[in-house]
């Protein structure tokens, strides 16, 4: 039986939730380096405590059983398991390569294989899209048109 919410948009003790972004150590998680990945986006956990930080921020302590960690999460980082979730291949700050030429009115502004940086994930679009910074300009690019910068570009066969 699913616990009932005590306030719209907030999660109650015992409720299963999904984290929507990667959670990294901000220096408060012992035994790990600052910036080290604690919990990967999309992971499911269970709310074990609801508290506040600085008297105005609600923090949910979530036990991620599979990772064996309890981590504090803000409301905007969580979804109920019944809420829509669309996984993404990339995340904020990932380095990517453009798999196609990007053009406006026929003028190529970003050539294929140009490296860029993800500055925003638009998960509510299908397919997932990203705001990507290429040099000094941001473009909205669908996921299929990108690949990790670490992958070698392979020319498609004709």
C-alpha angles and dihedrals in degrees: 000000000000116000115242120245116249093207130015111265095017128099126228133218110287097021119135113234139178122223112230100201137032112274114218129187109269090189096276097093109085123229097022133089121257108266094023115138112257103171129010119228113264093035117137124226142161126250108241100168140013118207144144136253121208087357094279108058119079111219123193117206104216124193110215099198096188091055094037093231138122112210135178113239133185121231093253089058094058139072129185113247090247091058122095115269125184115186119222131211095220137035141198112309095012114143111234140178122226110239095199139033111267113216140172117205090347096307112121107227099169120030123216113271092029112143120233141165127243109238099172138014116218099200095165092069125083111253098027110255133199140209101231126189111220109183102309103342134074121223131185105234130181116237096246089061093060137069133182113278087231092065119090112240111246118201110235115244116252 
